[in-house]
């Protein structure tokens, strides 16, 4: 966790959180990173679904990918451009 990530957290709570993180095994830390990444991807897709309710799963995937990777990259890699009708 970056040192400035908890600047708005009470120092006592920050100490407890950091102590708990230090006790985690490397495997558990990696599992948490993957879980957070999965959550962020699902939140991004939920946002796409809200904006494009008629989109099928493939379009949702591609629009969410375009948010992360950029329109040009998605067009080059997947052959799909979110600006095309």
N, CA, C and O atoms as a Maestro MAE file, in Angstrom:
{
 s_m_m2io_version
 :::
 2.0.0
}

f_m_ct {
 s_m_title
 :::
 protein
 m_atom[340] {
  # First column is atom index #
  i_m_mmod_type
  r_m_x_coord
  r_m_y_coord
  r_m_z_coord
  i_m_residue_number
  s_m_chain_name
  s_m_pdb_residue_name
  s_m_pdb_atom_name
  i_m_atomic_number
  :::
  1 25 0.857 -1.174 0.000 1 A "UNK " " N  " 7
  2 3 0.000 0.000 0.000 1 A "UNK " " CA " 6
  3 2 0.898 1.231 0.000 1 A "UNK " " C  " 6
  4 15 1.839 1.311 0.790 1 A "UNK " " O  " 8
  5 25 0.616 2.190 -0.880 2 A "UNK " " N  " 7
  6 3 1.440 3.404 -0.900 2 A "UNK " " CA " 6
  7 2 1.360 4.126 0.445 2 A "UNK " " C  " 6
  8 15 0.310 4.123 1.086 2 A "UNK " " O  " 8
  9 25 2.459 4.741 0.876 3 A "UNK " " N  " 7
  10 3 2.475 5.381 2.189 3 A "UNK " " CA " 6
  11 2 1.415 6.459 2.358 3 A "UNK " " C  " 6
  12 15 0.923 6.662 3.468 3 A "UNK " " O  " 8
  13 25 1.053 7.150 1.294 4 A "UNK " " N  " 7
  14 3 0.077 8.238 1.413 4 A "UNK " " CA " 6
  15 2 -1.361 7.758 1.227 4 A "UNK " " C  " 6
  16 15 -2.281 8.576 1.241 4 A "UNK " " O  " 8
  17 25 -1.576 6.457 1.054 5 A "UNK " " N  " 7
  18 3 -2.916 5.933 0.789 5 A "UNK " " CA " 6
  19 2 -3.849 6.074 1.989 5 A "UNK " " C  " 6
  20 15 -5.070 6.083 1.828 5 A "UNK " " O  " 8
  21 25 -3.293 6.183 3.170 6 A "UNK " " N  " 7
  22 3 -4.125 6.240 4.369 6 A "UNK " " CA " 6
  23 2 -4.000 7.579 5.094 6 A "UNK " " C  " 6
  24 15 -4.189 7.643 6.309 6 A "UNK " " O  " 8
  25 25 -3.687 8.635 4.368 7 A "UNK " " N  " 7
  26 3 -3.500 9.935 5.007 7 A "UNK " " CA " 6
  27 2 -4.731 10.433 5.733 7 A "UNK " " C  " 6
  28 15 -4.606 11.194 6.692 7 A "UNK " " O  " 8
  29 25 -5.910 10.031 5.309 8 A "UNK " " N  " 7
  30 3 -7.134 10.507 5.946 8 A "UNK " " CA " 6
  31 2 -7.665 9.519 6.991 8 A "UNK " " C  " 6
  32 15 -8.802 9.650 7.445 8 A "UNK " " O  " 8
  33 25 -6.858 8.546 7.365 9 A "UNK " " N  " 7
  34 3 -7.270 7.514 8.314 9 A "UNK " " CA " 6
  35 2 -6.711 7.828 9.703 9 A "UNK " " C  " 6
  36 15 -5.571 8.273 9.839 9 A "UNK " " O  " 8
  37 25 -7.520 7.594 10.715 10 A "UNK " " N  " 7
  38 3 -7.081 7.775 12.091 10 A "UNK " " CA " 6
  39 2 -5.801 6.967 12.313 10 A "UNK " " C  " 6
  40 15 -5.743 5.808 11.903 10 A "UNK " " O  " 8
  41 25 -4.780 7.536 12.945 11 A "UNK " " N  " 7
  42 3 -3.506 6.827 13.133 11 A "UNK " " CA " 6
  43 2 -3.641 5.478 13.835 11 A "UNK " " C  " 6
  44 15 -2.922 4.539 13.492 11 A "UNK " " O  " 8
  45 25 -4.538 5.359 14.802 12 A "UNK " " N  " 7
  46 3 -4.719 4.075 15.499 12 A "UNK " " CA " 6
  47 2 -5.283 3.024 14.549 12 A "UNK " " C  " 6
  48 15 -4.849 1.872 14.563 12 A "UNK " " O  " 8
  49 25 -6.248 3.421 13.729 13 A "UNK " " N  " 7
  50 3 -6.840 2.501 12.752 13 A "UNK " " CA " 6
  51 2 -5.805 2.135 11.699 13 A "UNK " " C  " 6
  52 15 -5.716 0.982 11.277 13 A "UNK " " O  " 8
  53 25 -5.025 3.124 11.279 14 A "UNK " " N  " 7
  54 3 -3.970 2.878 10.289 14 A "UNK " " CA " 6
  55 2 -2.974 1.847 10.810 14 A "UNK " " C  " 6
  56 15 -2.563 0.957 10.066 14 A "UNK " " O  " 8
  57 25 -2.580 1.955 12.081 15 A "UNK " " N  " 7
  58 3 -1.637 1.004 12.672 15 A "UNK " " CA " 6
  59 2 -2.218 -0.406 12.688 15 A "UNK " " C  " 6
  60 15 -1.510 -1.372 12.406 15 A "UNK " " O  " 8
  61 25 -3.490 -0.528 13.012 16 A "UNK " " N  " 7
  62 3 -4.145 -1.844 13.034 16 A "UNK " " CA " 6
  63 2 -4.190 -2.440 11.629 16 A "UNK " " C  " 6
  64 15 -3.892 -3.619 11.439 16 A "UNK " " O  " 8
  65 25 -4.563 -1.621 10.648 17 A "UNK " " N  " 7
  66 3 -4.646 -2.096 9.265 17 A "UNK " " CA " 6
  67 2 -3.285 -2.548 8.750 17 A "UNK " " C  " 6
  68 15 -3.166 -3.613 8.144 17 A "UNK " " O  " 8
  69 25 -2.265 -1.740 8.991 18 A "UNK " " N  " 7
  70 3 -0.928 -2.105 8.511 18 A "UNK " " CA " 6
  71 2 -0.398 -3.351 9.212 18 A "UNK " " C  " 6
  72 15 0.267 -4.175 8.585 18 A "UNK " " O  " 8
  73 25 -0.684 -3.497 10.506 19 A "UNK " " N  " 7
  74 3 -0.260 -4.705 11.216 19 A "UNK " " CA " 6
  75 2 -0.952 -5.937 10.641 19 A "UNK " " C  " 6
  76 15 -0.327 -6.986 10.482 19 A "UNK " " O  " 8
  77 25 -2.232 -5.812 10.331 20 A "UNK " " N  " 7
  78 3 -2.969 -6.938 9.741 20 A "UNK " " CA " 6
  79 2 -2.395 -7.291 8.367 20 A "UNK " " C  " 6
  80 15 -2.271 -8.468 8.027 20 A "UNK " " O  " 8
  81 25 -2.050 -6.284 7.589 21 A "UNK " " N  " 7
  82 3 -1.460 -6.559 6.268 21 A "UNK " " CA " 6
  83 2 -0.116 -7.250 6.392 21 A "UNK " " C  " 6
  84 15 0.201 -8.140 5.603 21 A "UNK " " O  " 8
  85 25 0.666 -6.854 7.365 22 A "UNK " " N  " 7
  86 3 1.994 -7.470 7.541 22 A "UNK " " CA " 6
  87 2 1.888 -8.949 7.904 22 A "UNK " " C  " 6
  88 15 2.792 -9.730 7.605 22 A "UNK " " O  " 8
  89 25 0.786 -9.336 8.550 23 A "UNK " " N  " 7
  90 3 0.600 -10.740 8.941 23 A "UNK " " CA " 6
  91 2 0.172 -11.638 7.777 23 A "UNK " " C  " 6
  92 15 0.250 -12.863 7.877 23 A "UNK " " O  " 8
  93 25 -0.274 -11.041 6.687 24 A "UNK " " N  " 7
  94 3 -0.736 -11.841 5.552 24 A "UNK " " CA " 6
  95 2 0.444 -12.525 4.871 24 A "UNK " " C  " 6
  96 15 1.541 -11.973 4.781 24 A "UNK " " O  " 8
  97 25 0.191 -13.726 4.400 25 A "UNK " " N  " 7
  98 3 1.214 -14.414 3.610 25 A "UNK " " CA " 6
  99 2 1.285 -13.768 2.229 25 A "UNK " " C  " 6
  100 15 0.339 -13.100 1.810 25 A "UNK " " O  " 8
  101 25 2.378 -13.957 1.531 26 A "UNK " " N  " 7
  102 3 2.457 -13.430 0.158 26 A "UNK " " CA " 6
  103 2 1.318 -13.948 -0.718 26 A "UNK " " C  " 6
  104 15 0.797 -13.213 -1.557 26 A "UNK " " O  " 8
  105 25 0.932 -15.209 -0.528 27 A "UNK " " N  " 7
  106 3 -0.151 -15.787 -1.323 27 A "UNK " " CA " 6
  107 2 -1.470 -15.067 -1.053 27 A "UNK " " C  " 6
  108 15 -2.235 -14.795 -1.979 27 A "UNK " " O  " 8
  109 25 -1.734 -14.759 0.219 28 A "UNK " " N  " 7
  110 3 -2.971 -14.057 0.555 28 A "UNK " " CA " 6
  111 2 -2.961 -12.631 -0.003 28 A "UNK " " C  " 6
  112 15 -3.994 -12.129 -0.445 28 A "UNK " " O  " 8
  113 25 -1.820 -11.996 0.019 29 A "UNK " " N  " 7
  114 3 -1.723 -10.649 -0.558 29 A "UNK " " CA " 6
  115 2 -2.038 -10.688 -2.055 29 A "UNK " " C  " 6
  116 15 -2.754 -9.829 -2.570 29 A "UNK " " O  " 8
  117 25 -1.501 -11.685 -2.739 30 A "UNK " " N  " 7
  118 3 -1.777 -11.827 -4.173 30 A "UNK " " CA " 6
  119 2 -3.258 -12.117 -4.402 30 A "UNK " " C  " 6
  120 15 -3.864 -11.558 -5.316 30 A "UNK " " O  " 8
  121 25 -3.845 -12.988 -3.576 31 A "UNK " " N  " 7
  122 3 -5.285 -13.271 -3.691 31 A "UNK " " CA " 6
  123 2 -6.102 -11.995 -3.523 31 A "UNK " " C  " 6
  124 15 -7.071 -11.781 -4.252 31 A "UNK " " O  " 8
  125 25 -5.723 -11.152 -2.577 32 A "UNK " " N  " 7
  126 3 -6.446 -9.900 -2.367 32 A "UNK " " CA " 6
  127 2 -6.310 -8.964 -3.558 32 A "UNK " " C  " 6
  128 15 -7.272 -8.293 -3.933 32 A "UNK " " O  " 8
  129 25 -5.134 -8.913 -4.151 33 A "UNK " " N  " 7
  130 3 -4.940 -8.077 -5.343 33 A "UNK " " CA " 6
  131 2 -5.847 -8.576 -6.472 33 A "UNK " " C  " 6
  132 15 -6.505 -7.776 -7.138 33 A "UNK " " O  " 8
  133 25 -5.882 -9.883 -6.686 34 A "UNK " " N  " 7
  134 3 -6.746 -10.428 -7.736 34 A "UNK " " CA " 6
  135 2 -8.220 -10.162 -7.441 34 A "UNK " " C  " 6
  136 15 -8.991 -9.853 -8.349 34 A "UNK " " O  " 8
  137 25 -8.610 -10.281 -6.178 35 A "UNK " " N  " 7
  138 3 -10.010 -10.021 -5.808 35 A "UNK " " CA " 6
  139 2 -10.366 -8.556 -6.055 35 A "UNK " " C  " 6
  140 15 -11.449 -8.259 -6.559 35 A "UNK " " O  " 8
  141 25 -9.466 -7.645 -5.705 36 A "UNK " " N  " 7
  142 3 -9.731 -6.223 -5.946 36 A "UNK " " CA " 6
  143 2 -9.785 -5.916 -7.442 36 A "UNK " " C  " 6
  144 15 -10.620 -5.131 -7.892 36 A "UNK " " O  " 8
  145 25 -8.898 -6.534 -8.201 37 A "UNK " " N  " 7
  146 3 -8.898 -6.338 -9.647 37 A "UNK " " CA " 6
  147 2 -10.203 -6.829 -10.250 37 A "UNK " " C  " 6
  148 15 -10.792 -6.156 -11.096 37 A "UNK " " O  " 8
  149 25 -10.658 -8.003 -9.817 38 A "UNK " " N  " 7
  150 3 -11.925 -8.547 -10.299 38 A "UNK " " CA " 6
  151 2 -13.082 -7.615 -9.952 38 A "UNK " " C  " 6
  152 15 -13.966 -7.387 -10.778 38 A "UNK " " O  " 8
  153 25 -13.079 -7.079 -8.741 39 A "UNK " " N  " 7
  154 3 -14.129 -6.156 -8.325 39 A "UNK " " CA " 6
  155 2 -14.139 -4.915 -9.220 39 A "UNK " " C  " 6
  156 15 -15.200 -4.471 -9.659 39 A "UNK " " O  " 8
  157 25 -12.970 -4.363 -9.485 40 A "UNK " " N  " 7
  158 3 -12.895 -3.168 -10.335 40 A "UNK " " CA " 6
  159 2 -13.374 -3.459 -11.754 40 A "UNK " " C  " 6
  160 15 -14.045 -2.625 -12.361 40 A "UNK " " O  " 8
  161 25 -13.039 -4.627 -12.286 41 A "UNK " " N  " 7
  162 3 -13.503 -4.988 -13.620 41 A "UNK " " CA " 6
  163 2 -15.030 -5.125 -13.638 41 A "UNK " " C  " 6
  164 15 -15.687 -4.662 -14.571 41 A "UNK " " O  " 8
  165 25 -15.586 -5.756 -12.611 42 A "UNK " " N  " 7
  166 3 -17.049 -5.905 -12.549 42 A "UNK " " CA " 6
  167 2 -17.745 -4.558 -12.382 42 A "UNK " " C  " 6
  168 15 -18.811 -4.341 -12.958 42 A "UNK " " O  " 8
  169 25 -17.161 -3.657 -11.607 43 A "UNK " " N  " 7
  170 3 -17.736 -2.320 -11.467 43 A "UNK " " CA " 6
  171 2 -17.701 -1.556 -12.790 43 A "UNK " " C  " 6
  172 15 -18.654 -0.858 -13.135 43 A "UNK " " O  " 8
  173 25 -16.604 -1.691 -13.524 44 A "UNK " " N  " 7
  174 3 -16.504 -1.044 -14.823 44 A "UNK " " CA " 6
  175 2 -17.559 -1.591 -15.777 44 A "UNK " " C  " 6
  176 15 -18.212 -0.829 -16.490 44 A "UNK " " O  " 8
  177 25 -17.725 -2.910 -15.791 45 A "UNK " " N  " 7
  178 3 -18.739 -3.511 -16.654 45 A "UNK " " CA " 6
  179 2 -20.147 -3.107 -16.230 45 A "UNK " " C  " 6
  180 15 -21.016 -2.917 -17.081 45 A "UNK " " O  " 8
  181 25 -20.384 -2.973 -14.928 46 A "UNK " " N  " 7
  182 3 -21.696 -2.523 -14.462 46 A "UNK " " CA " 6
  183 2 -21.980 -1.105 -14.942 46 A "UNK " " C  " 6
  184 15 -23.110 -0.785 -15.309 46 A "UNK " " O  " 8
  185 25 -20.963 -0.265 -14.941 47 A "UNK " " N  " 7
  186 3 -21.127 1.087 -15.455 47 A "UNK " " CA " 6
  187 2 -21.466 1.092 -16.933 47 A "UNK " " C  " 6
  188 15 -22.300 1.878 -17.382 47 A "UNK " " O  " 8
  189 25 -20.819 0.213 -17.690 48 A "UNK " " N  " 7
  190 3 -21.114 0.098 -19.125 48 A "UNK " " CA " 6
  191 2 -22.554 -0.384 -19.314 48 A "UNK " " C  " 6
  192 15 -23.285 0.143 -20.152 48 A "UNK " " O  " 8
  193 25 -22.955 -1.378 -18.538 49 A "UNK " " N  " 7
  194 3 -24.328 -1.900 -18.655 49 A "UNK " " CA " 6
  195 2 -25.366 -0.821 -18.342 49 A "UNK " " C  " 6
  196 15 -26.434 -0.788 -18.954 49 A "UNK " " O  " 8
  197 25 -25.054 0.057 -17.393 50 A "UNK " " N  " 7
  198 3 -25.977 1.141 -17.062 50 A "UNK " " CA " 6
  199 2 -26.099 2.119 -18.230 50 A "UNK " " C  " 6
  200 15 -27.194 2.596 -18.530 50 A "UNK " " O  " 8
  201 25 -24.973 2.420 -18.892 51 A "UNK " " N  " 7
  202 3 -24.987 3.367 -20.007 51 A "UNK " " CA " 6
  203 2 -25.517 2.756 -21.305 51 A "UNK " " C  " 6
  204 15 -26.093 3.457 -22.137 51 A "UNK " " O  " 8
  205 25 -25.319 1.445 -21.471 52 A "UNK " " N  " 7
  206 3 -25.721 0.749 -22.705 52 A "UNK " " CA " 6
  207 2 -26.557 -0.488 -22.332 52 A "UNK " " C  " 6
  208 15 -26.076 -1.615 -22.456 52 A "UNK " " O  " 8
  209 25 -27.783 -0.288 -21.884 53 A "UNK " " N  " 7
  210 3 -28.584 -1.427 -21.397 53 A "UNK " " CA " 6
  211 2 -28.880 -2.484 -22.461 53 A "UNK " " C  " 6
  212 15 -29.159 -3.632 -22.115 53 A "UNK " " O  " 8
  213 25 -28.827 -2.133 -23.725 54 A "UNK " " N  " 7
  214 3 -29.098 -3.105 -24.786 54 A "UNK " " CA " 6
  215 2 -27.841 -3.859 -25.230 54 A "UNK " " C  " 6
  216 15 -27.925 -4.743 -26.083 54 A "UNK " " O  " 8
  217 25 -26.697 -3.525 -24.673 55 A "UNK " " N  " 7
  218 3 -25.443 -4.155 -25.085 55 A "UNK " " CA " 6
  219 2 -25.404 -5.618 -24.659 55 A "UNK " " C  " 6
  220 15 -25.818 -5.970 -23.554 55 A "UNK " " O  " 8
  221 25 -24.896 -6.465 -25.560 56 A "UNK " " N  " 7
  222 3 -24.706 -7.866 -25.196 56 A "UNK " " CA " 6
  223 2 -23.388 -8.003 -24.420 56 A "UNK " " C  " 6
  224 15 -22.658 -7.027 -24.252 56 A "UNK " " O  " 8
  225 25 -23.095 -9.209 -23.955 57 A "UNK " " N  " 7
  226 3 -21.904 -9.424 -23.131 57 A "UNK " " CA " 6
  227 2 -20.616 -9.049 -23.845 57 A "UNK " " C  " 6
  228 15 -19.699 -8.504 -23.230 57 A "UNK " " O  " 8
  229 25 -20.542 -9.338 -25.134 58 A "UNK " " N  " 7
  230 3 -19.326 -9.008 -25.901 58 A "UNK " " CA " 6
  231 2 -19.123 -7.500 -25.968 58 A "UNK " " C  " 6
  232 15 -18.008 -7.017 -25.772 58 A "UNK " " O  " 8
  233 25 -20.177 -6.760 -26.241 59 A "UNK " " N  " 7
  234 3 -20.063 -5.303 -26.313 59 A "UNK " " CA " 6
  235 2 -19.695 -4.723 -24.946 59 A "UNK " " C  " 6
  236 15 -18.889 -3.797 -24.862 59 A "UNK " " O  " 8
  237 25 -20.275 -5.256 -23.892 60 A "UNK " " N  " 7
  238 3 -19.940 -4.786 -22.542 60 A "UNK " " CA " 6
  239 2 -18.453 -5.016 -22.277 60 A "UNK " " C  " 6
  240 15 -17.760 -4.126 -21.784 60 A "UNK " " O  " 8
  241 25 -17.969 -6.217 -22.607 61 A "UNK " " N  " 7
  242 3 -16.546 -6.518 -22.440 61 A "UNK " " CA " 6
  243 2 -15.688 -5.526 -23.207 61 A "UNK " " C  " 6
  244 15 -14.730 -4.978 -22.662 61 A "UNK " " O  " 8
  245 25 -16.028 -5.290 -24.477 62 A "UNK " " N  " 7
  246 3 -15.223 -4.411 -25.317 62 A "UNK " " CA " 6
  247 2 -15.274 -2.960 -24.847 62 A "UNK " " C  " 6
  248 15 -14.251 -2.274 -24.845 62 A "UNK " " O  " 8
  249 25 -16.438 -2.493 -24.453 63 A "UNK " " N  " 7
  250 3 -16.537 -1.110 -23.961 63 A "UNK " " CA " 6
  251 2 -15.764 -0.937 -22.649 63 A "UNK " " C  " 6
  252 15 -15.107 0.083 -22.443 63 A "UNK " " O  " 8
  253 25 -15.842 -1.932 -21.771 64 A "UNK " " N  " 7
  254 3 -15.071 -1.865 -20.526 64 A "UNK " " CA " 6
  255 2 -13.572 -1.916 -20.830 64 A "UNK " " C  " 6
  256 15 -12.782 -1.215 -20.198 64 A "UNK " " O  " 8
  257 25 -13.189 -2.742 -21.793 65 A "UNK " " N  " 7
  258 3 -11.773 -2.804 -22.191 65 A "UNK " " CA " 6
  259 2 -11.318 -1.467 -22.761 65 A "UNK " " C  " 6
  260 15 -10.197 -1.031 -22.500 65 A "UNK " " O  " 8
  261 25 -12.175 -0.818 -23.533 66 A "UNK " " N  " 7
  262 3 -11.816 0.482 -24.107 66 A "UNK " " CA " 6
  263 2 -11.610 1.526 -23.010 66 A "UNK " " C  " 6
  264 15 -10.779 2.422 -23.153 66 A "UNK " " O  " 8
  265 25 -12.350 1.413 -21.938 67 A "UNK " " N  " 7
  266 3 -12.147 2.328 -20.804 67 A "UNK " " CA " 6
  267 2 -10.764 2.151 -20.199 67 A "UNK " " C  " 6
  268 15 -10.114 3.125 -19.820 67 A "UNK " " O  " 8
  269 25 -10.313 0.894 -20.110 68 A "UNK " " N  " 7
  270 3 -9.020 0.607 -19.484 68 A "UNK " " CA " 6
  271 2 -7.852 0.793 -20.430 68 A "UNK " " C  " 6
  272 15 -6.819 1.351 -20.060 68 A "UNK " " O  " 8
  273 25 -8.024 0.324 -21.644 69 A "UNK " " N  " 7
  274 3 -6.905 0.244 -22.577 69 A "UNK " " CA " 6
  275 2 -6.857 1.378 -23.589 69 A "UNK " " C  " 6
  276 15 -5.818 1.633 -24.198 69 A "UNK " " O  " 8
  277 25 -7.975 2.053 -23.767 70 A "UNK " " N  " 7
  278 3 -8.045 3.102 -24.776 70 A "UNK " " CA " 6
  279 2 -8.707 2.595 -26.048 70 A "UNK " " C  " 6
  280 15 -8.600 1.422 -26.407 70 A "UNK " " O  " 8
  281 25 -9.387 3.500 -26.710 71 A "UNK " " N  " 7
  282 3 -10.133 3.167 -27.927 71 A "UNK " " CA " 6
  283 2 -9.229 2.590 -29.005 71 A "UNK " " C  " 6
  284 15 -9.576 1.594 -29.640 71 A "UNK " " O  " 8
  285 25 -8.074 3.209 -29.216 72 A "UNK " " N  " 7
  286 3 -7.174 2.776 -30.296 72 A "UNK " " CA " 6
  287 2 -6.669 1.350 -30.058 72 A "UNK " " C  " 6
  288 15 -6.605 0.548 -30.990 72 A "UNK " " O  " 8
  289 25 -6.318 1.041 -28.829 73 A "UNK " " N  " 7
  290 3 -5.810 -0.304 -28.526 73 A "UNK " " CA " 6
  291 2 -6.894 -1.352 -28.751 73 A "UNK " " C  " 6
  292 15 -6.633 -2.404 -29.335 73 A "UNK " " O  " 8
  293 25 -8.104 -1.067 -28.290 74 A "UNK " " N  " 7
  294 3 -9.208 -2.028 -28.467 74 A "UNK " " CA " 6
  295 2 -9.522 -2.200 -29.951 74 A "UNK " " C  " 6
  296 15 -9.795 -3.313 -30.402 74 A "UNK " " O  " 8
  297 25 -9.485 -1.126 -30.698 75 A "UNK " " N  " 7
  298 3 -9.742 -1.227 -32.140 75 A "UNK " " CA " 6
  299 2 -8.666 -2.079 -32.812 75 A "UNK " " C  " 6
  300 15 -8.970 -2.892 -33.684 75 A "UNK " " O  " 8
  301 25 -7.420 -1.894 -32.409 76 A "UNK " " N  " 7
  302 3 -6.319 -2.644 -33.027 76 A "UNK " " CA " 6
  303 2 -6.335 -4.116 -32.605 76 A "UNK " " C  " 6
  304 15 -6.159 -5.002 -33.442 76 A "UNK " " O  " 8
  305 25 -6.543 -4.375 -31.324 77 A "UNK " " N  " 7
  306 3 -6.453 -5.741 -30.811 77 A "UNK " " CA " 6
  307 2 -7.702 -6.555 -31.116 77 A "UNK " " C  " 6
  308 15 -7.607 -7.716 -31.512 77 A "UNK " " O  " 8
  309 25 -8.890 -5.942 -30.929 78 A "UNK " " N  " 7
  310 3 -10.146 -6.676 -31.070 78 A "UNK " " CA " 6
  311 2 -10.881 -6.363 -32.370 78 A "UNK " " C  " 6
  312 15 -11.890 -6.996 -32.678 78 A "UNK " " O  " 8
  313 25 -10.383 -5.391 -33.133 79 A "UNK " " N  " 7
  314 3 -11.070 -5.035 -34.379 79 A "UNK " " CA " 6
  315 2 -12.438 -4.409 -34.133 79 A "UNK " " C  " 6
  316 15 -13.348 -4.552 -34.949 79 A "UNK " " O  " 8
  317 25 -12.578 -3.720 -33.012 80 A "UNK " " N  " 7
  318 3 -13.860 -3.120 -32.642 80 A "UNK " " CA " 6
  319 2 -13.619 -1.712 -32.162 80 A "UNK " " C  " 6
  320 15 -12.726 -1.469 -31.350 80 A "UNK " " O  " 8
  321 25 -14.409 -0.785 -32.658 81 A "UNK " " N  " 7
  322 3 -14.260 0.611 -32.276 81 A "UNK " " CA " 6
  323 2 -15.568 1.072 -31.633 81 A "UNK " " C  " 6
  324 15 -16.617 1.001 -32.275 81 A "UNK " " O  " 8
  325 25 -15.536 1.545 -30.382 82 A "UNK " " N  " 7
  326 3 -16.772 1.958 -29.713 82 A "UNK " " CA " 6
  327 2 -17.471 3.119 -30.402 82 A "UNK " " C  " 6
  328 15 -18.642 3.378 -30.124 82 A "UNK " " O  " 8
  329 25 -16.786 3.824 -31.292 83 A "UNK " " N  " 7
  330 3 -17.413 4.939 -31.998 83 A "UNK " " CA " 6
  331 2 -18.181 4.495 -33.233 83 A "UNK " " C  " 6
  332 15 -18.984 5.253 -33.776 83 A "UNK " " O  " 8
  333 25 -17.933 3.255 -33.680 84 A "UNK " " N  " 7
  334 3 -18.691 2.732 -34.832 84 A "UNK " " CA " 6
  335 2 -20.084 2.328 -34.376 84 A "UNK " " C  " 6
  336 15 -20.249 1.773 -33.289 84 A "UNK " " O  " 8
  337 25 -21.084 2.604 -35.202 85 A "UNK " " N  " 7
  338 3 -22.454 2.209 -34.820 85 A "UNK " " CA " 6
  339 2 -22.646 0.699 -34.838 85 A "UNK " " C  " 6
  340 15 -23.737 0.212 -34.543 85 A "UNK " " O  " 8
  :::
 }
 m_bond[339] {
  # First column is bond index #
  i_m_from
  i_m_to
  i_m_order
  :::
  1 1 2 1
  2 2 3 1
  3 3 4 2
  4 3 5 1
  5 5 6 1
  6 6 7 1
  7 7 8 2
  8 7 9 1
  9 9 10 1
  10 10 11 1
  11 11 12 2
  12 11 13 1
  13 13 14 1
  14 14 15 1
  15 15 16 2
  16 15 17 1
  17 17 18 1
  18 18 19 1
  19 19 20 2
  20 19 21 1
  21 21 22 1
  22 22 23 1
  23 23 24 2
  24 23 25 1
  25 25 26 1
  26 26 27 1
  27 27 28 2
  28 27 29 1
  29 29 30 1
  30 30 31 1
  31 31 32 2
  32 31 33 1
  33 33 34 1
  34 34 35 1
  35 35 36 2
  36 35 37 1
  37 37 38 1
  38 38 39 1
  39 39 40 2
  40 39 41 1
  41 41 42 1
  42 42 43 1
  43 43 44 2
  44 43 45 1
  45 45 46 1
  46 46 47 1
  47 47 48 2
  48 47 49 1
  49 49 50 1
  50 50 51 1
  51 51 52 2
  52 51 53 1
  53 53 54 1
  54 54 55 1
  55 55 56 2
  56 55 57 1
  57 57 58 1
  58 58 59 1
  59 59 60 2
  60 59 61 1
  61 61 62 1
  62 62 63 1
  63 63 64 2
  64 63 65 1
  65 65 66 1
  66 66 67 1
  67 67 68 2
  68 67 69 1
  69 69 70 1
  70 70 71 1
  71 71 72 2
  72 71 73 1
  73 73 74 1
  74 74 75 1
  75 75 76 2
  76 75 77 1
  77 77 78 1
  78 78 79 1
  79 79 80 2
  80 79 81 1
  81 81 82 1
  82 82 83 1
  83 83 84 2
  84 83 85 1
  85 85 86 1
  86 86 87 1
  87 87 88 2
  88 87 89 1
  89 89 90 1
  90 90 91 1
  91 91 92 2
  92 91 93 1
  93 93 94 1
  94 94 95 1
  95 95 96 2
  96 95 97 1
  97 97 98 1
  98 98 99 1
  99 99 100 2
  100 99 101 1
  101 101 102 1
  102 102 103 1
  103 103 104 2
  104 103 105 1
  105 105 106 1
  106 106 107 1
  107 107 108 2
  108 107 109 1
  109 109 110 1
  110 110 111 1
  111 111 112 2
  112 111 113 1
  113 113 114 1
  114 114 115 1
  115 115 116 2
  116 115 117 1
  117 117 118 1
  118 118 119 1
  119 119 120 2
  120 119 121 1
  121 121 122 1
  122 122 123 1
  123 123 124 2
  124 123 125 1
  125 125 126 1
  126 126 127 1
  127 127 128 2
  128 127 129 1
  129 129 130 1
  130 130 131 1
  131 131 132 2
  132 131 133 1
  133 133 134 1
  134 134 135 1
  135 135 136 2
  136 135 137 1
  137 137 138 1
  138 138 139 1
  139 139 140 2
  140 139 141 1
  141 141 142 1
  142 142 143 1
  143 143 144 2
  144 143 145 1
  145 145 146 1
  146 146 147 1
  147 147 148 2
  148 147 149 1
  149 149 150 1
  150 150 151 1
  151 151 152 2
  152 151 153 1
  153 153 154 1
  154 154 155 1
  155 155 156 2
  156 155 157 1
  157 157 158 1
  158 158 159 1
  159 159 160 2
  160 159 161 1
  161 161 162 1
  162 162 163 1
  163 163 164 2
  164 163 165 1
  165 165 166 1
  166 166 167 1
  167 167 168 2
  168 167 169 1
  169 169 170 1
  170 170 171 1
  171 171 172 2
  172 171 173 1
  173 173 174 1
  174 174 175 1
  175 175 176 2
  176 175 177 1
  177 177 178 1
  178 178 179 1
  179 179 180 2
  180 179 181 1
  181 181 182 1
  182 182 183 1
  183 183 184 2
  184 183 185 1
  185 185 186 1
  186 186 187 1
  187 187 188 2
  188 187 189 1
  189 189 190 1
  190 190 191 1
  191 191 192 2
  192 191 193 1
  193 193 194 1
  194 194 195 1
  195 195 196 2
  196 195 197 1
  197 197 198 1
  198 198 199 1
  199 199 200 2
  200 199 201 1
  201 201 202 1
  202 202 203 1
  203 203 204 2
  204 203 205 1
  205 205 206 1
  206 206 207 1
  207 207 208 2
  208 207 209 1
  209 209 210 1
  210 210 211 1
  211 211 212 2
  212 211 213 1
  213 213 214 1
  214 214 215 1
  215 215 216 2
  216 215 217 1
  217 217 218 1
  218 218 219 1
  219 219 220 2
  220 219 221 1
  221 221 222 1
  222 222 223 1
  223 223 224 2
  224 223 225 1
  225 225 226 1
  226 226 227 1
  227 227 228 2
  228 227 229 1
  229 229 230 1
  230 230 231 1
  231 231 232 2
  232 231 233 1
  233 233 234 1
  234 234 235 1
  235 235 236 2
  236 235 237 1
  237 237 238 1
  238 238 239 1
  239 239 240 2
  240 239 241 1
  241 241 242 1
  242 242 243 1
  243 243 244 2
  244 243 245 1
  245 245 246 1
  246 246 247 1
  247 247 248 2
  248 247 249 1
  249 249 250 1
  250 250 251 1
  251 251 252 2
  252 251 253 1
  253 253 254 1
  254 254 255 1
  255 255 256 2
  256 255 257 1
  257 257 258 1
  258 258 259 1
  259 259 260 2
  260 259 261 1
  261 261 262 1
  262 262 263 1
  263 263 264 2
  264 263 265 1
  265 265 266 1
  266 266 267 1
  267 267 268 2
  268 267 269 1
  269 269 270 1
  270 270 271 1
  271 271 272 2
  272 271 273 1
  273 273 274 1
  274 274 275 1
  275 275 276 2
  276 275 277 1
  277 277 278 1
  278 278 279 1
  279 279 280 2
  280 279 281 1
  281 281 282 1
  282 282 283 1
  283 283 284 2
  284 283 285 1
  285 285 286 1
  286 286 287 1
  287 287 288 2
  288 287 289 1
  289 289 290 1
  290 290 291 1
  291 291 292 2
  292 291 293 1
  293 293 294 1
  294 294 295 1
  295 295 296 2
  296 295 297 1
  297 297 298 1
  298 298 299 1
  299 299 300 2
  300 299 301 1
  301 301 302 1
  302 302 303 1
  303 303 304 2
  304 303 305 1
  305 305 306 1
  306 306 307 1
  307 307 308 2
  308 307 309 1
  309 309 310 1
  310 310 311 1
  311 311 312 2
  312 311 313 1
  313 313 314 1
  314 314 315 1
  315 315 316 2
  316 315 317 1
  317 317 318 1
  318 318 319 1
  319 319 320 2
  320 319 321 1
  321 321 322 1
  322 322 323 1
  323 323 324 2
  324 323 325 1
  325 325 326 1
  326 326 327 1
  327 327 328 2
  328 327 329 1
  329 329 330 1
  330 330 331 1
  331 331 332 2
  332 331 333 1
  333 333 334 1
  334 334 335 1
  335 335 336 2
  336 335 337 1
  337 337 338 1
  338 338 339 1
  339 339 340 2
  :::
 }
}
